[in-house]
């Protein structure tokens, strides 16, 4: 059990370090104001229009780094800093979220697969929390615990890892679409484009860290499960 918590703490610290680096990058590029003075909202509107996408709302939402595209109600949700921001970071994030809207409109296969996995991923995460914390408080030793408990945890992590891995090409593709469009349409200067690329690179690293963490946990519990089988 101690090995699992040590592993969890290490991955948590790595994730926090990447999040801090991302915030630092965004704060830096927020000072790189676009020469065209377009806000994130205006960047999003232009990108959607250029791709012939209608019926997608651009909404300002609360929070920091809370930007996302919702395929259920077809909304591009931008944080206050991105919605009103006239800088490289805001342009990058707004265009990236529109990249997801384009994926949705063009039936991008990996996005479709990811959307189908969302309910299963949510259920797996809930079950995992209940089992792991329940085992910790009740006294089951997960490190050498029963096959049933280890099997449930392993199955949950398999789903979570699959979801995290599928998320990677979805995010990379959205960033690629965003940067290509900004470059082709001369939305940003070369220095502004470099800032946008760097912003999206560190945003992508958060998903890489999540996938790595899920994979490490999956392998850990796979070894525990195999070890439990050998002991029987």
Backbone as numpy.savetxt, mean C-alpha at the origin, in Angstrom:
# Nx Ny Nz CAx CAy CAz Cx Cy Cz
7.32 -18.56 21.06 6.48 -17.35 21.06 7.35 -16.10 21.06
8.45 -16.15 21.84 9.33 -14.98 21.92 9.94 -14.66 20.56
10.25 -15.72 19.79 10.82 -15.50 18.45 9.86 -14.75 17.55
8.58 -15.08 17.67 7.56 -14.41 16.85 7.47 -12.93 17.19
7.48 -12.61 18.49 7.36 -11.21 18.89 8.61 -10.41 18.53
9.77 -11.04 18.64 11.02 -10.37 18.22 10.96 -10.07 16.73
10.51 -11.03 15.96 10.37 -10.85 14.51 9.38 -9.74 14.19
8.28 -9.72 14.93 7.25 -8.69 14.72 7.79 -7.30 15.02
8.55 -7.19 16.10 9.12 -5.89 16.50 10.11 -5.40 15.45
10.95 -6.31 14.94 11.93 -5.94 13.92 11.24 -5.41 12.67
10.21 -6.11 12.21 9.50 -5.68 11.01 8.73 -4.39 11.26
8.24 -4.21 12.49 7.54 -2.99 12.83 8.48 -1.79 12.80
9.69 -1.98 13.34 10.68 -0.91 13.34 11.10 -0.55 11.92
11.23 -1.57 11.07 11.57 -1.32 9.66 10.48 -0.52 8.97
9.24 -0.91 9.23 8.10 -0.20 8.64 8.04 1.24 9.12
8.28 1.46 10.41 8.26 2.82 10.95 9.37 3.67 10.36
10.54 3.06 10.14 11.67 3.78 9.55 11.33 4.23 8.12
10.69 3.35 7.37 10.31 3.68 6.00 9.23 4.76 6.00
8.28 4.65 6.92 7.23 5.67 7.03 7.83 7.04 7.35
8.81 7.04 8.24 9.46 8.30 8.60 10.22 8.88 7.42
10.89 8.02 6.66 11.61 8.47 5.46 10.63 9.03 4.44
9.49 8.37 4.29 8.47 8.83 3.35 7.95 10.21 3.75
7.67 10.39 5.02 7.20 11.70 5.50 8.25 12.78 5.26
9.52 12.41 5.49 10.61 13.36 5.26 10.69 13.76 3.80
10.56 12.79 2.91 10.61 13.08 1.48 9.44 13.98 1.06
8.26 13.65 1.55 7.08 14.44 1.18 7.20 15.87 1.70
7.70 16.01 2.92 7.88 17.36 3.46 8.88 18.15 2.63
9.92 17.47 2.15 10.93 18.13 1.32 10.33 18.57 -0.02
9.62 17.67 -0.68 9.10 17.98 -2.02 7.85 18.87 -2.00
7.27 19.04 -0.83 6.18 20.00 -0.72 6.68 21.42 -0.94
7.97 21.60 -0.75 8.57 22.92 -0.97 9.01 23.13 -2.41
8.87 22.08 -3.23 9.22 22.19 -4.65 7.94 22.52 -5.42
7.63 23.80 -5.47 6.37 24.24 -6.08 6.38 24.09 -7.59
5.27 23.63 -8.12 5.16 23.43 -9.57 5.17 24.78 -10.29
5.88 24.80 -11.39 5.95 26.04 -12.18 4.60 26.38 -12.79
3.76 25.36 -13.04 2.45 25.62 -13.64 1.38 25.96 -12.60
1.76 25.86 -11.30 0.88 26.21 -10.18 -0.40 25.38 -10.12
-0.38 24.19 -10.67 -1.55 23.33 -10.61 -1.60 22.61 -9.26
-2.79 22.50 -8.71 -2.96 21.77 -7.44 -3.10 20.28 -7.73
-3.03 19.48 -6.68 -3.22 18.06 -6.85 -4.57 17.73 -7.45
-5.59 18.45 -7.03 -6.93 18.24 -7.57 -6.96 18.52 -9.07
-6.31 19.60 -9.50 -6.30 19.95 -10.91 -5.48 18.95 -11.73
-4.40 18.46 -11.15 -3.60 17.42 -11.81 -4.46 16.19 -12.03
-5.20 15.80 -11.00 -6.07 14.63 -11.09 -7.15 14.82 -12.16
-7.75 15.99 -12.18 -8.80 16.26 -13.17 -8.25 16.14 -14.59
-7.07 16.70 -14.81 -6.47 16.66 -16.15 -6.12 15.24 -16.56
-5.58 14.46 -15.64 -5.19 13.09 -15.97 -6.40 12.23 -16.30
-7.46 12.36 -15.52 -8.67 11.60 -15.80 -9.27 12.02 -17.14
-9.28 13.33 -17.40 -9.82 13.84 -18.66 -9.03 13.33 -19.85
-7.71 13.35 -19.74 -6.85 12.90 -20.83 -7.06 11.42 -21.15
-7.47 10.66 -20.15 -7.69 9.22 -20.37 -9.17 8.89 -20.63
-9.96 9.93 -20.82 -11.36 9.73 -21.17 -12.18 9.09 -20.08
-11.80 9.33 -18.83 -12.52 8.72 -17.71 -13.49 9.73 -17.10
-14.75 9.36 -17.06 -15.78 10.21 -16.46 -16.46 9.44 -15.34
-17.19 10.15 -14.51 -17.91 9.50 -13.43 -17.07 9.21 -12.21
-15.83 9.69 -12.19 -14.95 9.51 -11.02 -14.86 10.84 -10.28
-15.23 10.85 -9.03 -15.18 12.06 -8.21 -13.82 12.20 -7.54
-13.37 13.44 -7.40 -12.13 13.73 -6.69 -12.54 14.40 -5.38
-12.23 13.75 -4.27 -12.71 14.16 -2.96 -11.53 14.47 -2.03
-11.71 15.51 -1.22 -10.70 15.82 -0.21 -11.08 15.10 1.08
-10.12 14.36 1.64 -10.37 13.59 2.86 -9.41 14.05 3.96
-9.76 13.75 5.20 -8.95 14.15 6.34 -7.74 13.23 6.50
-6.75 13.72 7.23 -5.59 12.90 7.54 -4.39 13.20 6.67
-3.26 12.58 7.03 -2.02 12.73 6.29 -1.66 11.40 5.65
-1.29 11.43 4.37 -0.97 10.22 3.62 -2.14 9.24 3.63
-3.34 9.78 3.55 -4.56 8.97 3.53 -5.13 8.85 2.11
-4.34 9.24 1.13 -4.79 9.25 -0.26 -5.03 7.83 -0.77
-6.13 7.64 -1.48 -6.43 6.33 -2.05 -7.53 6.44 -3.10
-7.61 5.41 -3.92 -8.71 5.31 -4.88 -9.66 4.24 -4.40
-10.95 4.55 -4.39 -11.97 3.61 -3.96 -12.75 3.11 -5.19
-12.51 1.86 -5.60 -13.19 1.34 -6.79 -14.67 1.08 -6.58
-15.10 1.00 -5.32 -16.51 0.72 -5.04 -17.39 1.90 -5.43
-17.00 3.11 -4.98 -17.80 4.29 -5.32 -17.11 5.19 -6.34
-16.00 4.70 -6.90 -15.25 5.40 -7.95 -14.88 6.83 -7.53
-14.11 6.90 -6.47 -13.65 8.20 -5.98 -12.14 8.20 -5.81
-11.52 9.31 -6.22 -10.11 9.54 -5.94 -10.08 10.39 -4.68
-9.60 9.84 -3.60 -9.62 10.50 -2.30 -8.24 11.07 -1.99
-8.15 12.39 -1.86 -6.88 13.06 -1.65 -6.87 13.79 -0.31
-5.78 13.65 0.41 -5.63 14.38 1.67 -5.55 15.88 1.39
-5.74 16.68 2.43 -5.77 18.13 2.26 -4.49 18.63 1.60
-3.33 18.12 2.05 -2.04 18.56 1.52 -1.91 18.26 0.03
-2.47 17.15 -0.41 -2.38 16.77 -1.83 -3.45 17.47 -2.65
-4.65 17.53 -2.12 -5.78 18.14 -2.83 -5.48 19.59 -3.20
-4.94 20.34 -2.24 -4.67 21.76 -2.48 -3.21 22.06 -2.80
-2.34 21.08 -2.60 -0.91 21.31 -2.80 -0.53 21.59 -4.24
0.37 22.53 -4.43 0.86 22.88 -5.78 2.36 22.56 -5.85
2.67 21.30 -5.59 4.07 20.89 -5.52 4.26 19.50 -6.10
5.54 19.09 -6.18 5.87 17.82 -6.82 5.27 16.63 -6.08
5.28 16.67 -4.74 4.73 15.56 -3.97 3.23 15.42 -4.20
2.52 16.53 -4.18 1.06 16.51 -4.39 0.73 16.01 -5.79
1.47 16.48 -6.78 1.24 16.07 -8.16 1.46 14.57 -8.31
2.53 14.06 -7.68 2.86 12.64 -7.77 1.75 11.77 -7.18
1.30 12.13 -5.99 0.28 11.34 -5.30 -1.05 11.40 -6.04
-1.44 12.60 -6.47 -2.71 12.75 -7.18 -2.71 11.94 -8.47
-1.61 12.01 -9.21 -1.52 11.26 -10.47 -1.48 9.75 -10.20
-0.81 9.35 -9.13 -0.75 7.93 -8.77 -2.14 7.38 -8.49
-2.93 8.10 -7.70 -4.29 7.63 -7.39 -5.16 7.58 -8.64
-4.93 8.51 -9.55 -5.64 8.46 -10.83 -5.18 7.26 -11.65
-3.92 6.86 -11.44 -3.44 5.64 -12.09 -4.28 4.45 -11.70
-4.71 4.39 -10.45 -5.59 3.31 -10.01 -6.96 3.42 -10.67
-7.44 4.65 -10.84 -8.74 4.84 -11.51 -8.66 4.35 -12.95
-7.52 4.58 -13.60 -7.33 4.12 -14.98 -7.25 2.60 -15.01
-6.56 2.01 -14.02 -6.51 0.56 -13.92 -7.92 -0.02 -13.83
-8.74 0.63 -13.01 -10.12 0.17 -12.82 -10.91 0.28 -14.12
-10.75 1.41 -14.79 -11.51 1.65 -16.02 -11.10 0.71 -17.15
-9.83 0.29 -17.14 -9.32 -0.58 -18.20 -9.28 -2.05 -17.78
-9.88 -2.35 -16.63 -9.96 -3.73 -16.12 -8.58 -4.36 -15.99
-7.67 -3.62 -15.39 -6.32 -4.14 -15.14 -6.41 -5.40 -14.28
-5.88 -6.50 -14.77 -6.10 -7.81 -14.17 -5.64 -7.91 -12.72
-4.49 -7.32 -12.41 -3.98 -7.44 -11.03 -4.84 -6.65 -10.04
-5.39 -5.52 -10.49 -6.28 -4.77 -9.63 -7.57 -5.54 -9.39
-8.08 -6.19 -10.43 -9.29 -6.99 -10.29 -9.07 -8.14 -9.30
-7.91 -8.78 -9.43 -7.59 -9.89 -8.53 -7.45 -9.39 -7.09
-6.80 -8.25 -6.93 -6.63 -7.68 -5.59 -7.99 -7.34 -4.97
-8.89 -6.77 -5.76 -10.21 -6.41 -5.25 -10.99 -7.64 -4.80
-10.84 -8.73 -5.54 -11.54 -9.97 -5.17 -11.01 -10.56 -3.87
-9.74 -10.29 -3.60 -9.12 -10.83 -2.40 -9.35 -10.00 -1.14
-9.86 -8.77 -1.31 -10.03 -7.88 -0.16 -10.89 -8.50 0.95
-12.07 -9.06 0.65 -12.87 -9.65 1.75 -12.14 -10.79 2.45
-11.47 -11.64 1.69 -10.75 -12.77 2.27 -9.57 -12.29 3.12
-8.91 -11.24 2.64 -7.79 -10.68 3.38 -8.26 -10.09 4.71
-9.37 -9.38 4.68 -9.91 -8.78 5.90 -10.32 -9.85 6.92
-10.94 -10.90 6.45 -11.34 -12.00 7.33 -10.11 -12.67 7.93
-9.09 -12.89 7.09 -7.86 -13.54 7.56 -7.16 -12.70 8.61
-7.12 -11.38 8.40 -6.48 -10.48 9.37 -7.22 -10.51 10.71
-8.54 -10.55 10.66 -9.34 -10.59 11.89 -9.11 -11.89 12.64
-9.17 -13.01 11.92 -8.94 -14.31 12.54 -7.55 -14.39 13.13
-6.57 -13.87 12.40 -5.18 -13.91 12.87 -5.03 -13.15 14.19
-5.62 -11.97 14.27 -5.54 -11.18 15.51 -6.16 -11.93 16.69
-7.31 -12.53 16.45 -7.99 -13.26 17.51 -7.17 -14.46 17.98
-6.65 -15.22 17.02 -5.91 -16.43 17.37 -4.59 -16.12 18.06
-3.83 -15.18 17.49 -2.52 -14.86 18.05 -2.64 -14.27 19.46
-3.49 -13.27 19.61 -3.62 -12.65 20.93 -4.33 -13.58 21.91
-5.26 -14.37 21.39 -5.92 -15.34 22.25 -4.93 -16.38 22.75
-4.06 -16.84 21.87 -3.05 -17.82 22.25 -2.10 -17.24 23.28
-1.77 -15.95 23.10 -0.84 -15.31 24.03 -1.43 -15.19 25.43
-2.71 -14.81 25.51 -3.34 -14.59 26.81 -3.77 -15.90 27.47
-4.22 -16.86 26.65 -4.69 -18.12 27.22 -3.51 -19.00 27.61
-2.41 -18.82 26.87 -1.21 -19.55 27.27 -0.73 -20.58 26.28
-1.31 -20.63 25.09 -0.78 -21.55 24.09 0.59 -21.07 23.65
1.51 -21.96 23.49 2.83 -21.60 22.99 2.84 -21.68 21.48
2.70 -20.56 20.80 2.62 -20.60 19.34 3.89 -21.19 18.74
5.03 -20.88 19.36 6.29 -21.39 18.81 6.28 -22.91 18.71
5.65 -23.59 19.65 5.58 -25.05 19.57 4.16 -25.49 19.86
3.21 -24.70 19.38 1.81 -24.90 19.71 1.16 -26.03 18.94
-0.14 -26.16 19.13 -0.87 -27.24 18.49 -0.89 -27.05 16.99
-1.04 -28.16 16.30 -1.10 -28.11 14.84 -2.28 -27.29 14.35
-3.39 -27.38 15.06 -4.59 -26.64 14.64 -4.34 -25.15 14.66
-3.79 -24.65 15.77 -3.53 -23.21 15.88 -2.52 -22.77 14.84
-1.44 -23.55 14.72 -0.42 -23.20 13.73 -0.97 -23.27 12.31
-1.84 -24.23 12.06 -2.44 -24.36 10.73 -3.31 -23.16 10.39
-4.09 -22.69 11.38 -4.95 -21.52 11.17 -4.11 -20.28 10.90
-3.06 -20.08 11.71 -2.18 -18.92 11.54 -1.50 -18.98 10.18
-1.03 -20.15 9.81 -0.34 -20.32 8.54 -1.27 -20.01 7.36
-2.51 -20.48 7.44 -3.48 -20.22 6.37 -3.78 -18.73 6.25
-3.92 -18.06 7.40 -4.19 -16.62 7.40 -3.02 -15.85 6.79
-1.81 -16.21 7.19 -0.64 -15.51 6.65 -0.44 -15.80 5.16
-0.88 -16.97 4.71 -0.79 -17.28 3.28 -1.65 -16.31 2.48
-2.87 -16.05 2.97 -3.78 -15.12 2.30 -3.23 -13.69 2.36
-2.77 -13.29 3.56 -2.24 -11.93 3.74 -1.01 -11.70 2.88
-0.14 -12.71 2.79 1.06 -12.58 1.97 0.71 -12.50 0.49
-0.22 -13.33 0.05 -0.65 -13.28 -1.34 -1.20 -11.91 -1.68
-2.03 -11.37 -0.79 -2.62 -10.05 -1.00 -1.53 -8.98 -1.09
-0.56 -9.06 -0.18 0.53 -8.07 -0.16 1.38 -8.15 -1.42
1.63 -9.35 -1.90 2.45 -9.52 -3.10 1.72 -9.04 -4.35
0.41 -9.29 -4.41 -0.38 -8.83 -5.55 -0.50 -7.30 -5.54
-0.47 -6.72 -4.35 -0.54 -5.26 -4.24 0.66 -4.58 -4.90
1.82 -5.22 -4.86 3.04 -4.60 -5.39 2.93 -4.22 -6.87
2.58 -5.14 -7.78 2.45 -4.72 -9.18 1.35 -3.69 -9.41
0.31 -3.73 -8.58 -0.78 -2.75 -8.70 -0.24 -1.35 -8.40
0.53 -1.24 -7.33 1.08 0.06 -6.94 2.17 0.53 -7.91
3.04 -0.38 -8.31 4.11 -0.01 -9.25 3.53 0.45 -10.59
2.49 -0.24 -11.05 1.87 0.12 -12.32 1.20 1.48 -12.24
0.54 1.77 -11.12 -0.12 3.06 -10.96 0.90 4.20 -10.99
2.04 3.98 -10.34 3.10 5.00 -10.35 3.68 5.17 -11.75
3.86 4.06 -12.46 4.38 4.12 -13.82 3.46 4.93 -14.72
2.17 4.67 -14.61 1.19 5.41 -15.41 1.23 6.90 -15.07
1.35 7.20 -13.79 1.37 8.59 -13.33 2.57 9.34 -13.89
3.75 8.75 -13.76 4.98 9.41 -14.20 5.04 9.55 -15.72
4.58 8.53 -16.43 4.57 8.61 -17.89 3.65 9.72 -18.37
2.50 9.82 -17.76 1.55 10.86 -18.17 2.10 12.24 -17.88
2.64 12.44 -16.68 3.18 13.75 -16.32 4.31 14.16 -17.26
5.13 13.20 -17.66 6.25 13.50 -18.56 5.76 13.79 -19.96
4.85 12.95 -20.48 4.34 13.11 -21.84 3.55 14.40 -22.02
2.82 14.79 -20.98 1.97 15.99 -21.08 2.68 17.24 -20.58
3.97 17.09 -20.24 4.76 18.23 -19.75 4.09 18.92 -18.56
3.55 18.10 -17.66 2.90 18.63 -16.47 3.91 19.17 -15.47
5.12 18.66 -15.55 6.16 19.05 -14.60 7.49 19.25 -15.34
8.37 20.04 -14.73 9.72 20.21 -15.27 10.55 18.98 -14.91
11.77 18.92 -15.39 12.62 17.76 -15.12 12.91 17.62 -13.63
13.20 18.73 -12.97 13.48 18.68 -11.53 12.22 18.29 -10.74
11.07 18.78 -11.19 9.81 18.43 -10.54 9.49 16.96 -10.75
9.80 16.46 -11.95 9.57 15.04 -12.24 10.45 14.16 -11.36
11.68 14.57 -11.15 12.58 13.82 -10.28 12.04 13.76 -8.85
11.48 14.87 -8.40 10.87 14.91 -7.07 9.66 13.99 -6.99
8.87 13.98 -8.06 7.70 13.10 -8.10 8.12 11.64 -8.08
9.16 11.31 -8.84 9.66 9.93 -8.88 10.16 9.49 -7.51
10.89 10.35 -6.84 11.44 10.01 -5.52 10.31 9.84 -4.50
9.31 10.70 -4.58 8.17 10.59 -3.67 7.46 9.25 -3.83
7.21 8.87 -5.07 6.50 7.62 -5.33 7.36 6.40 -5.01
8.67 6.54 -5.17 9.56 5.43 -4.83 9.45 5.08 -3.35
9.46 6.11 -2.50 9.39 5.85 -1.07 7.98 5.44 -0.64
6.98 5.90 -1.36 5.63 5.43 -1.08 5.53 3.94 -1.40
6.15 3.53 -2.49 6.15 2.11 -2.87 6.89 1.25 -1.86
7.91 1.83 -1.22 8.68 1.07 -0.26 7.84 0.63 0.94
6.78 1.37 1.26 5.91 0.97 2.36 5.20 -0.34 2.02
4.83 -0.51 0.75 4.19 -1.75 0.31 5.19 -2.89 0.23
6.42 -2.58 -0.16 7.47 -3.59 -0.19 7.74 -4.10 1.22
7.80 -3.19 2.17 8.04 -3.58 3.57 6.89 -4.44 4.10
5.66 -4.08 3.74 4.51 -4.86 4.18 4.55 -6.27 3.60
4.90 -6.37 2.32 4.99 -7.68 1.68 6.11 -8.51 2.28
7.25 -7.87 2.56 8.38 -8.57 3.17 8.02 -9.07 4.56
7.33 -8.22 5.33 6.93 -8.61 6.67 5.97 -9.80 6.65
5.02 -9.76 5.73 4.06 -10.85 5.61 4.75 -12.15 5.20
5.69 -12.04 4.28 6.42 -13.22 3.79 7.28 -13.82 4.90
7.96 -12.97 5.66 8.79 -13.46 6.76 7.94 -14.19 7.80
6.80 -13.62 8.13 5.91 -14.27 9.09 5.37 -15.59 8.56
5.04 -15.61 7.27 4.56 -16.85 6.65 5.61 -17.95 6.75
6.85 -17.62 6.43 7.93 -18.61 6.48 8.18 -19.07 7.92
8.11 -18.13 8.85 8.32 -18.46 10.26 7.30 -19.50 10.73
6.02 -19.24 10.44 4.98 -20.16 10.90 4.96 -21.45 10.09
5.43 -21.39 8.87 5.56 -22.63 8.08 6.58 -23.54 8.74
7.71 -22.99 9.17 8.74 -23.77 9.86 8.22 -24.32 11.18
7.43 -23.48 11.91 6.85 -23.94 13.16 5.86 -25.08 12.94
5.08 -24.96 11.88 4.08 -25.99 11.55 4.76 -27.30 11.18
5.80 -27.20 10.35 6.53 -28.40 9.94 7.22 -29.04 11.13
7.74 -28.19 12.03 8.38 -28.71 13.23 7.41 -29.43 14.14
6.19 -28.89 14.25 5.17 -29.52 15.07 4.76 -30.87 14.51
4.72 -30.96 13.16 4.38 -32.23 12.52 5.46 -33.28 12.77
6.72 -32.87 12.78 7.81 -33.79 13.01 7.80 -34.32 14.44
7.34 -33.46 15.38 7.32 -33.84 16.78 6.24 -34.87 17.09
5.19 -34.90 16.23 4.06 -35.81 16.50 4.39 -37.27 16.13
